[in-house]
Structures are given as C-alpha cells and as structure tokens.
Amino acid sequence: MSIVSIVLETVPSLTPYQPLFTTIEWVTVSVFTLEYLVRHSAAKPIRSYVFSFYGLIDLISVLPRYVGIGKLTFLKSARAIRLIRLLRMVRLAKLQNLKHRDLDLNLGLMGVNIGIYVVALSCALLFTGTLMYLVEGNNDAFASIPLAMLGSFKVFLTEVPIAEPLTVGGQVIHMVTMFTGLVLFGLLIGAMANILDHYLFQKNEN
C-alpha cells in the first residue's frame, strides 16, 4: 500500500487524493518505525542490525518523513526492498523443512523463488522509473512514476527507450536500465533452469 501510494501521488490527475496518500504515508511510517525500534532493541549486538543492509533500508524508508523531506521520493521507494526480505524469510523457513523431501513443499519453495524474481523485477522498475521521473520530470514521457516505469519496462524488453532522454542524467539512467534488464533476464533464465532441473530430478527419482 505504501509503495503504490508513493507511485500514484506523482500522477497529476490524482492530486485531489493527496490527503489520502499523506494518511497512508504516516500510517506506514508509524508501523515501520515501531518495527525498526523492536529490531533495534532485539539485535545482539545492536550494531549488527543498525549498520546492516536491511537495517539501513529500514532507516532510510522512514527518515524522509521525520526530517521534513517527505517529497524525497527515491528514498521512500527503498521500502520496496523490504518485500524481498519478506519473501527471503519465507524461503528460508521452507528451506529448513526441505529435508523432508516433500513434493508440495518443493513446489512451494519454487513458487517463492519465482515470487522473489517478480519482486526483484518490480523493484528494478520502481527504482529506475523513479530515477528517470526525478531527472526527466520535464519530459512528458516521464511526467509521473507510472509512465517512467512503463518506459523502463520497454527498455527491459527491447533496450529502446519509450522517448529519448533530454538530459545527460537521463541517458546514464537509460544505460543503467539496459544493464539491469540484462541482469534480470539472466536471473530469469537461472530460475527457469532450476525449475526444469527440479522436475527432471523428481522424474528420475520416481
């Protein structure tokens, strides 16, 4: 809900719903802050969480609102990475029970792996789209995050931008987006190979 509101609040036609987006922002920031404090108090030693990758992400995801820079969209978009952590926790929980060699469990594990890929793809679209929106905001093709994400998706598929970037920063982001698309394509091939290997392994066992 938080991520969707961050994306939609950049759409000019949805300006009348800004109070709703602000309410969602404060509710989610409050929940994330409570979680951050609980993790902070539970970590032994504390610095193991505070200075960890996800600890920094948790801090960055709430900091803009508290320091009065709620419009810092890119930092707020970092909340999307929390979805990967959630799916990773589910995956690790399934791995702990993998020793039972249960087929349904294995299929569930593959579903989580595919879910992680989908979330990684969504995060890549969100980050590259947000960057392009911030840098190329004066370009009608990137006038909102949804439009910029659509442009990133087209680059992922064809490596051709939906519109030529007008700034040097936009051109750099376009190159980064192309490279990210290649990396994600490699991850997809790896995920599909693991699924095929799994089914072949099960077939040979039977």
Helices and strands as residue ranges (DSSP letters): H 2-8, G 12-17, H 18-42, H 47-50, H 53-66, H 73-77, G 78-80, H 81-96, G 98-100, H 103-135, G 140-142, H 145-158, H 168-205
